[in-house]
């Protein structure tokens, strides 16, 4: 809003700094203008609060303008004394929600459903509807040695995709979607159409913890009470059904949730007959989820509406209290919301948008933590199916087809046989010894390599190689979606598992068996969907199993999406404005090239500000030499040498004596950190470090990170300032690209010094990475270049051929590879400095950080550092003594400053 010609943001709870005002003004103007904009504000500058106050002020102002316009438009229309309810009355109009409710009631009364006396015969002969034919039911029983009563439940209904218009003709196909129960259908009808079309802001970030932080900042403003806010999340984070949560993984929780919705209609069937005439009672989890009852969902939403800006934890707590599902309850509230807070995946994935019913038309989308947006977006559209999944699918299909072959209609039989052909073809390519061509040169600078068991090909090459290019995958996918084949086949497989293992298998084990089969179906559907993409949009990776002491391990087929421009345009073209925000967005060229390539760089609105801290509060230094004078070289060739590892150990041994409180050291990989740690342990360097600081290491399991961080910070808080001979803090060994480098903030004593070891270039043995580099470089269509450089033709997962490709790249591919490295550096070193009084030293340990940019073929890495660090970077030190002196002066200055403030 403007006051006296100046833009103001009265909701900002504090007096804003000038860079915060500039940020809010730029964002407000960007929303007015529409289109794509990028805003960068360093960690600790109040970016989230600034976004909230600017964007929501714009929303309030825009809604006021729209309402004022409507009032003016309505002036002079009718008598002012006429009541609104008469003026707005439309005779004989039935509300949409009433029509919806009527339809639901018809369903409940039997409209559109099989009648009670209808038999399996009716599926094939509509004219026989209502007639009971026990002979047909008996024909479903066989002589396979097990009691097959009830097998008719698994028989697919008639399916014909060749009918007019290409649409499937089937009789009440039992397929289900995210809202399968009548109660949920009825609830959907209660949404006002005007609410669906209301102007919204969608705010999304990468993790649920970041979304919770956003809600915490929102509650500091008046908008938390003035606007309708809803927070969406994953089933894993929202689910309150203890039996489902025990399954652990997100995929299994998703599958079980959907399965419970399908079973909700069959609650009356409490008993299952198994082998030997034995019957088992279905437990509660297999007969619908009680949290999905309409009354409970309504109680949940009524409770939430009365409260302000609730995060995921708050919604889960309310769900537990009322017994209503927070996942579906929050979704019910979404159409009426002004602000929707949700994870990346829910908004960027087309299938998720459709499932949630997100209407992006003319809306505002703010994507925070957008530094890895391109890779995140592309990875969402990857698809993978493993060798064990394929084998399980083959077993299920073989058993199902053998049992029902003579009972299936021609449509079902044809599609099932097609699926069986595809599964056999996929298994064949994973077992055959396909011709492997190796090209390469000695490695020069990379992460660990792996065996050359991977091969890549285009979609067309893959289809032709398997001789499945003549299969209509679009119709096949339509069949899988509409026919309920997934649950018929996996359900029959579950029945067989129970029959063949009566007394030897528990009900939970059977559920896991069924869910794993369903997951395999989903994987198959995903990989088939990928194969209908444009040939140049991605690559198919075939990774064959490797022989180990325990037999064959691994093996998968994976589709890797290479371009995100088309996917992102679906979002960009619908929305009024899309804002990409983050603490470290630079270099922005890579994001532009991969997501909106047609836009010129000088036409992209980009805002970047400095930090709120004074220059004396940060000391970034490029460290070229170690304490013994050895130049630091952490390239692939040099980093594993005992000399380099020892020199790094000597550096840290010196640092722990001069740096107070906490030191965080970032290594390029878990494997390299383990190698260095073991070497230091053997040489005694670790014992020297532990005399001054306790050592903590980032665990490989992300679930263990929180406990390690808690102990690390607790150790720092307990530092003794009276006894200089005692431990003076802690040191944390972290990994670039790990959880600590991405979302953990080290404010105050937790991050007094950040050490970046080397330049963490990604591994050239990564097949997906190299394929993306080739695509970005533009090599795929350059046949003449491919002929001159045979290393471009294929890449099989070894570093040598990967290096050949990287060395041959001269344009955007090379730039992309460099940017990946420096983005990782920026993310890691940006973990420090959280407020205006915070201070920290940043050490970039590698001679390449300080080398002369004129002598390098690649652009100098320091040119890609954030401006607030680059402008203060010290690169002129000739030996470690100078670095040590700078550190001593820096921390002495701040120690004295703190002492003065206390006085």
N, C-alpha and C positions, 0 to 999 in steps of 0.2 A: 504494500500500500504506500501511497505517497502523501507527504505532509510538507507543505511549503516548497513543493517542487523537489523534495528529497525523498528517496525511497527509504521506508522505515519498516522494521520487523519487530513490532511490540511484543510478540510472543517469546522472543529470546530472553531467557530468564536472568541473564547477566549483562553487564555492559560489554558489547562485542569488541574484539580487537579489529583493527582496520582490515586485516586479511580476511577475517570472518565476514565483515560487511561486504567486502569486494566479492567474496564467494557467493553470498546470498543474493546480491544484486545480479551477478552473472547468471546464476541459476534461474532467478525469476524472469529475466529477459529471455533466457533460452526457452522457458516454458511458454512465454508469450509468442515467441517466434515459431516454435514447433520444430520438428525434424530431430536430427541427431546432434548431440553435444557431449563433450568430455570435460570432466572437472577433476583436477588432481589437487589434493590437500594432504600434507604429510600427517602421519600418525601423531596424535597428541595435539592437533590444532582445533579440535571441536568440529570436525567434519560432519559427523552424524547429526548433531544438534543444529548445525547450520543448514543442512539439507532439510530437516524437519520444518524449521521455522520459515524457510523460504518457500518450499514447495507447497506446504499446507496453507500458507498465507495466500499464495497464488490461487489455490483451489477455492478458498473462501471468497476471494475477490472475484473470481470467475463465476462462481455460483450466484453471487450478488448481482453481477452484471446480467446474467441470464434471467434471474428473477425480475429485475427491474425492466428488462425488455419485454417479458411476458405481461407484466402489469400494464405497460404502455400499450401493448398490442391489444389488450382486453378493454381499454378505455372506450366508453361510448357504446359498448355492445350490451344493450338491454337496460332494464331499469335497475338503478343502483339499490333500490329497496328490495329487489327480488333476492330471496335467499340463495346462497350458493348451491344448496342441495337441489333446488328446483332448476337453476340455471344449468347445472351439470347433468341433470337427469336425462337419460337416453331410454326411451320406452322399449320394452320387449327385448332388452339386451341381457343376455345371460352371461354373467362373469366367467372369465376363462377358468378360474379355479373351481367354479361350480360344475362346468362342463367336465373338467378333469375328474372331479369327485364322482360325477355321475358315471363316467367311464370306468372308474375304479370299482364302483358299486356293481356295475354290470359284470365286471370280471368276477367279483365275489359271488354274484348270483349264478355264475356258470357261463356267461357270455364269452365266447372265444375259447373256452376250455373244453377238454374231453369230458363227456358225461360219465357218470359213475359206472354205467354198465358197458362202456366202450372197451374194446379189447384190442390186442395187438393187430388183429386182422384189419381193424379200421385204418391203420396207418397206411395200408396198401390199397384199400378199396373203400373210397368214401361212400359209395352207395350202400355199404353194409353198416353204416353208422347206427349205433344203438343196439345192434344185434350181438348177442353173446355167442362166441364160437370157442368152446372149450377145446375143440380139436386142435385149433391153431395154437393155443397156449401150450397144449401138451407137446406140440411139435418143437417147441423151443428146448424141451428137455432132450438130452442126448445120452449116449452110452459111454461117456468118457471115464466112468468110474467114480465120479463125484456127483452129489446131489445138485442138480442144476435148476431147481425150482427158483423162480424169481429172476432168471436170466433175461426175461422179456424187458426188464427195467433198463437193460444196457443196449437194447436193439435200437439202432438209429431210425428215425422217422424218414418217410419218403423225401427224397431231395432231387430236384431237377433244375439244373442251372441253364438248360437250353431253352427255357420258355421264352415267350415273347418279351422283348426288351432286355434280354440278358439277365433278368432278375431271377433269383432262385424261387422255385415253387415248392413249398413244403407245408406240411400239415402241423401247425403248432409246434414248430421246431423248438426244442427245449433249451435253446441258447439263453444265456443270461448276461447281463452287463453289470456295471457297478451298482445299479439300483434295481435289484431284481424283485424285491418284495412289493406287494400292493401298498403297504403302509408307506414305503419310501416314495412310490409313484404318486400317492395322494399328497404327500408333503411337498413334492416338487410343484404340484399345482397351486400351492398357496403363495407362490412368489408373484408379487406385483410386477407387471410388465414395465412400469415406469421405473421401478427400482432397478431392474436389469439394465436399463439404458442410462442410468444416472452417471455423471462424470466421476471417474475414479482415478486414484493414484495407486499403482502397484509398486510396492517397494520390495525388492528381493536381494538376498545375499547368499553366500555359499553355504553357511552352516547354521544350524539351529541356535547355537550359542550367540552368533552374531545377530540373529533376529531378536533374541532375548535382550541383547544389549540395546538394540534399536528401540524396543518397547520401553526399556528403562529410561532412555533419553526422552522418549515421547511423553512420558508421564511427568517430566519436568515442565511441560508447556501446558497452556490452556486448551490446546487442541485435543488432548486426551479426553476431555469431558464434552467438548463442543462437537466433535465429529464421531461418526460411527466407524469403529476400527475392528477388524477381524484378523486373526493370525491363523494361517494355514500351515500344515506340516505333514510329515510322512506318517503312515500307519504305525511304524515302529515307535515313533516318538509320542503318538497320541493314544495308542491302544491301551485299554484298561481291562481287557479280558486276560486274566492271568494264564489261562490254559494256552492261549495263542501266543502270548509273550514268551512263554517257555521255549518256543521254537527257535528263538535267537536271531536268525538272519532275517534281513529285510524281505528278501524274496519269499521265504517260507511264510512269513507273517502276512504278506500281501496275498499269497495264494490261499492261505487258510481263511482269511477274512472273506475273500470272494466265495470260497466254497461254503462257508457258513451262511452267506446270503442266499446261495442257491438252495441249500438244505432247509431254509426257513419255511419254505412252502410245504415241506414234507415232515413237519414236526409230529404228525399223527403216527408216522411209522416209527415206532420205538424199538422194534425188534428186528434183528437180521438173522437169517438162517444161514448156517455155515455147514461145513462137511460133517458127515456122520449123523445128520439129523439134529445137530446141536444148534441152539439159538443163543445169540449174545445180545445184550441190551446196549443200545447206543448211548454213550455218555452225553452230557449236556452240550459239549462242544461240537458234537456232530449233528445236532438238531437245531441249528440256528443260534444266533447270538442274542442274548437277552438285552444287551446294551443298545440294540437297534430298534427296540419297540418305539412306536411313534410317540407314545405318551412320555417316555423317558427323554427322547430327543427334544420334545417341546419343553419339558421341564429344564433341560440343560440350556436351551436358547433363552428361555425366560429369565433364568438366573444370570446368564452372561450379559444380557442386554442392560441389566441394572448396574453393572460395574464398568470401570474405565480401563481401556487399553490393556487387556490381559495377554500375557505371553503364554507359551506352550505349557510351562509348569503350572500356571494358574488354571488353564483350561482343563488340564488333566486332573487337578485337584477337585475342581467342580464336577467333572465327569464321575469321579469316584464317589463324591457325596450324593449325587442324584441318581447314579446308575445309568447315565446316558452316554453314548459314544461321543467323545470330543472330536474325533476325526470327521464324522458325518455331521455332527452338530455345528461345528464351525463352518462347514461347507454350506449348510442351510442358511447361514447368516450372510454369506458372501455377497449375494445380489444387492442387498440393501446397504452395503458398506460404502463409505467414502474413501477409506484407506484399507488396502489389502496387503498384508505383510506375509511373504511366502518365500520358500527356497527357490534358487535358480531353476532347478529341474522342473518344478511345477509350472513355471511360466514359459520356459524356453522349449520344452518338449511339446510338440503338436498334440500327441495322444493325451498327454497330461492336461493340456488346456481344454481339450474336448471333454475329457472325463470330468474335470472340475466345472465345466461350463463357463470358463473365463471369456468375457467379451472385451476384447482389446480395442474395439473401434473407438477412435477419438479419445482414448484414455492417455494417461501419462505413465510411463514406465521408468523407474529409477533402479538401476542395477549397481549395487555397491560391490566393492572388492572385485572390480572388473578387470584386474590385471591379467587374469588367465581366462577371460571370457571365451576367446576363440577356441581354445583347446577344450574347455568345459562343454561348450555347445556342440562341437564335433563329436566328442566322446559319448554324448547322449545318444547319438545315432549309430554308434557302433553296435555290432551284433556278434554273438559268439555261441557256438555249440560245441560241447566237449565230446570226446570219444566215449566215456561212460554213459553220457546222456543218449548218444546215438544207439549204443548197444541196448540200453533199457527200452528205448522207443521201438527198436526192432523186435525185441521180445514181446512187448505189449501188443504190437500190431500183428505179429505172427499168431499169437494166441487168440486175439480177437477175431481175426479174419478166418482162421480155421474153425472157430466156433459158430460164426454167424454168416459165413459165406453164402449159404443157400437161402438165407432169409433176407439178405440185403437187397434193396432195389438196385436197378442198374446204375443210377446216379451215384449212390453211396459206394457201390462196389468199384466203380471206375475211379473215383477220387481216392479211396483207400489204397487201391493198387498203385496209383500214382505216387502217393506218399511213401509207400513201401519201396518203390523204385528209387525215389530220391534218397531215402535213408540208406539203402544199399550202396548207392553211388557215393554218398559222403563217406561211408565206412571204407569203401574201396580206395578212395584217394588218400585216406589216412594210412592205409596199409601197404599200398604199392610203393616200389622203389622208383620214384620218378627221377628223371634225369636232372642232376644238380650241376650247375656250372659255377665255379668259384673264380672270382677275379679279386685282385687286391694288391696291397702294398703294405709294408711294415707299418704298424700303428704308430701314431705320433702323440695323440693327446685325447684320451677317452676314458670312460668308465670300464668296468669289467666286461669281458666278452662272454659269449656262450656258444654252445655247439651249433654248427650250421645245419639245423634241422628244419628251418623255416623256409618257405618259398612263397612268392607273391605273384599274383596274376590279376588281370582286369576281370570284370564281371563276365564279359563275353568269352574270354579265354577259359575261364572256369566252367562256364556252361557248356562250351564246345568240348572241353577236355573230358567232361563227365557224360557227354552225349545226352544232355537233358535240355538242350536249347529249344526243342520243339514243344516243351511243356508250357501251358498257359498258367503262369504263376499267379496272375491277378485273379483269375477265377478260382484257383486252388485256395488262395488266401481268403477269398470271399466264402468259400465252402467251410474252411476251418472256423471262421468267425460266426457263421450262421447255423451250422449243423449240430453243434454241441458234440462234435467228434472227440474233443479233448477230454471231456468228463465222462463220456460213454466208455472210451477205451481205457482211461486210467481207472475208472470205477470198476470195470470188469477185471482189470489187473489186480486191484485191491481185493476183490472177492476171491480170485484164484489164490492170492497170497494167504488169505485167511484159511481157505479150504485145504491148502496143501501144508499148512503149518499149524493146524489146530492144536492148542495146548503148548505150542512152542513159541508163539509170538504174541506179544501184548498189543492192546489196541493202539497205544501211542506209536509203536513201531510200524503198524499198518498205516497209520496216518502219515508218518514220515515217508513211507514207501510211496503212498499215493501222491503226496506233495512233490516228491522228487520227480515222479513221472510227469506231473503237471508242469513243473519247471522245465523239464525237457521239451514238452510241447511248446511252451512259451518261447524257448530258445530256438526251436525249429521254425516257429512262426516269424520270429525276429529276423533270422538269417534269410528266410525266403522273401520277406519284405524288403530286405536290403538288396536282393538280387534283381529287383525291378527298378532300381535307381539307374540314372544315366551312367553309361559305361565309364565316363571320365570323372565321375564324382567320387569314386573310391576304389579301393583295392581289396582283394580277397587274400587273406594270409592262411596258408595251410601249414600247420605245425604238427609234424608227425611225432608219435610217441617215441621215447628213448628207452633203451634197455638199461635196467639197473639190476642190482643184486636181488631185488624183490620182484623182478619182472618188468613189464612195460609200464611206463608212467607218462602221464601227460597226453598230449594229442588233442588238437582242436581245429576247427575252421572258424575264422573270424573275418568279418567285414569291417574295414576301417574307412570311415568317411574322411575325405580329404579336404573338402571345401565347405565352409560355413556360410558363404554369402547368400545362397538361395534360402537356406533355413532362416537366417537372421532377417532377411527381407520380408518374410511372412509376418514377423513381429513389427518390423519397422514400418511397413506399408499400412498396417491397420491403425497404429497408435498416432495420436496427435504429436507426442514428443517422446523421445527416448534419451535418457541421461545415463552416461557411463561414468561412474565415480570411483575413486580409489585413492589410496595413499601413495602408491607408486605405479602410475600408468605408463610412464616413459620407459623406453621409447614407444611412441604411439603409432609409428609407421606400420609395425607388424599387425596391430589390431585393425587398422584401416585397410591394409592390403587383404586381409583374410575375411573381413566381415562386410565392408562397404567399399569395395575396390574402385567402383565407378566415381566415387566422390574425390575430388582433388583435395590434397592436403591443406592448401591455403583456403579452401572453402569449409573446412571442418572447424566449427567453433571449439576452441580448446582453452581452458583456464588452468593455470598452475600458479600456486603461490608459494612463498617461502615459509619458514617455520616461525612460530611465535617466540621461540627462545632467542635470547641474545647470542651473538657470535661466540662469546666467551664460554658458553655452556656446551660446546661440542668441539671435539678434537679428532677429526678424521686424518689418518696418516697412512701413506703408502709405504710399507716396510719392505725394503729391497734386500737387506742383509740381516743375518742372524748375529747373535752375540760373538761368535767366533769369526765373523767376517764372511761366512759362506753365503753366496747369493741364493735367494729363495727361488726355486724352480719347481712348481707343483704340477707341471705338465705330466701326461701319462708316462713318459719315459723317465722323468726324474723323481717323481714323488715317492716312489717305493724304495728308493735307495736308502741304505742305513744312514748315510751322511745327512740326507734331507730330513729324515724322521728325527734324528738326534738333534739337529739344529732347531727344529720346531720345538722340541722338548726343552732345550735350553732357553728359547724365547719365553715359553710359558713359565719356566722356573724363575725367570727374572720378573715377569709381569706380576706374578702372585705376591711379590714382595712390595710392589709399588702401587698396585691397584687395590683400593679398599673394597670391601663387600663382595659383590657378585661379578663373575666373568663368564661370558657365554662364548664358546668356541664352536664355529660351524665347519664341519667337514663335508666333503662332496658326496659321501655315501656311507652307509652302515658298514660295508665291507672294509673301506679304507680306515674308518674310525677304529674298527676292531684290530686291524693290522697295526696301526699306530699305538693303540693302547697296549697290546701284547708286547710290542717292542720296548715301550717305555717301562713296562712292568719288569721285563727281564734286565734292563739296563740300570734300574734304580731311579730313573727320573720321576716316576710316579710317587715314590716315597718322598722325594724332595718337594714335590708340589703339595702333597698332603700335609706337610709340616705347616703350611700357611693356609691352605684352603681344602675343605672337604670336596671330594670329587663325586659328581653325579653324571649319569649317562642317559641319553634319550633311549627309551626302550623301543624295540621293534613293534610291539603291540601298542596300537594307539590308545587302547583302553587303559594301559598302565601309565600313560603320560601324566595324568592328573596327580597321581600319588607321588611321582618323582618330583614334579614341580612344587607340590606342597611341602615336601621335605627340604627341597632346595631353598625355598623362600623362608622357611622356618629357621633354617641354619643361619641365613643371613641376618634375620631379625634378632638372633641371639648372639650376634657378634659382641665380643668384649672390647670396649674401647679403652679400658684402663690398663690391660696387660698386653703390651706390644709384642710379647713373645708368644702369645697364644694364637690360635687360628683366627684369621682376620676375615673370614667369609667362606664362600663356596665357588666352585667352578663347574660349569655344566657343559658337557660335550654333546652338541646337537648336530642334526643332519639337515643339509640344504634340501628343501622339498618335503621334509618331514612335518609332522604336526606342529612342532615347536616353531619352525620357521614361518609357518603360514598364518597362524591365528593367535599366538601367545604374545602378550605384551610384557616387556621387562622394564617396568617403571622404577625410578629411584634406585635403591641399592641392588635390585635384582639384575640390573644391566648397566653397571658402571663402566664396563668395557666389553665391546663386541669384537670378536676376532674372526675374520673371514679367511679361511685357509685356501689359497689358490683361486682359480677361476673354474667354477663347477659346470663345465660343459657337459651336456647330456651324452649318453653312451651311443657311439655310432653302431653298436651291435643291436640297437633297438630298431627292429624292422619297421614299426609304425612311424617312428621318427624320420627315418630315411625316406620312406615313401612320401611323407608330408614335405620334406625338404625338396625332393624331386618335383613334386607337384607345384610348390610355390616358386621354385626356380623356373618352371615352365618347360620342363624337359620332356614331358609326356608326348607332346605333339611335334617335337623337334627331331624328326627322323634322321636328318643329316647329322645332328650332334650325336645321336645315339649310335650311329654307324662309326663315327670317329672315336667315341668313348664307350666301348663295350661294357665298362663297369656300370653304366647307367641301366643296362637292360634288366638286371634282376639283383635282388639282395636277399641273402639267405640267413641273416642273423649273425654274421661274424663281423668283427670290428674292421678287418682288413678291407673288405669290399665297401663297408660303410665309409671308411676314410677316403677311399678312392673317389666316391661320389661327392663327399664334402669338399675335397681338394679341387674337384672339377667345377664346383659351383662358383660363379663369379658375380651373381646378382642377388635377387631377392632371397633365394634359398640360403645363401651364405649369411645374409643379414638376419634372416629368421633364426638361424642356428646361434648366432651371436646374441641376439636379443633374448633367447631363452635363458642363456647363461646370466646375462646382466639383470634380467627380471628376477631371477632367483637370488642374485646378490642383493638387489635392492629390497626385496621382501625380507630377507634375513636381517640385514643391518638396520632396517626400519623398525625393528622390534623395540628399540630403545627410544628414549625421550617421549614422555607422555604428557608433560605439562610445562608451563612457562618457567618453573623453577628447577626442572629436572636437568641433569647434566650427564654426559657420557663421552667416552673415547671410542673411536671406531678404527680398528687396525686392519688394513687390506694387505695380507701377507703374501706377496708374490712380486717378483721383480717386474712382471708385465704390467702391473698397475702403475709403475713409475717410469716405464720405458718411453723413449721418444716416439711420439705418434707418427712422425715423418718416416721412420724406419720400419713401420709395420704395414703389412699388406691388408690386414683387417683394420677397421676403424678402431681408434683407441678405446679400451673399455671404460675409462673414466669419463669419457664423453657421454656415456649413457647413465651415469649416476644422477640421482635427483639434484636439482639445482641447489637446494639448501645444503647439501653435502659437498657437491662439486666445487662450489664457490669458496669453501673453507678448507679444501683438501691440501695437505702438506705433502709434496712429492719430491722435495729437494734434499732430503736427508741422505748423507753419504755413508753413514754407518749406524749400527744399532745404538751406540752411545748417545747420538743426537735424539733418537726416538725415546730412549729412557729418560733423558733430561726433560724433554717436552712433557712426558707423562707425569714426572715428578712435580714439575711446576704447575701443571693443570690441576692435579688433585690437591696440592698444597694450597693453591688459590681458593678452591671451593671449600676446603676444610676450614680455612681462616674466615671465609665468608659466612659459613654456617655458625662459627663461634661468635662472630660479631652480631649476627641476627639474634642469637640466644641471649646476648647481653642486653 
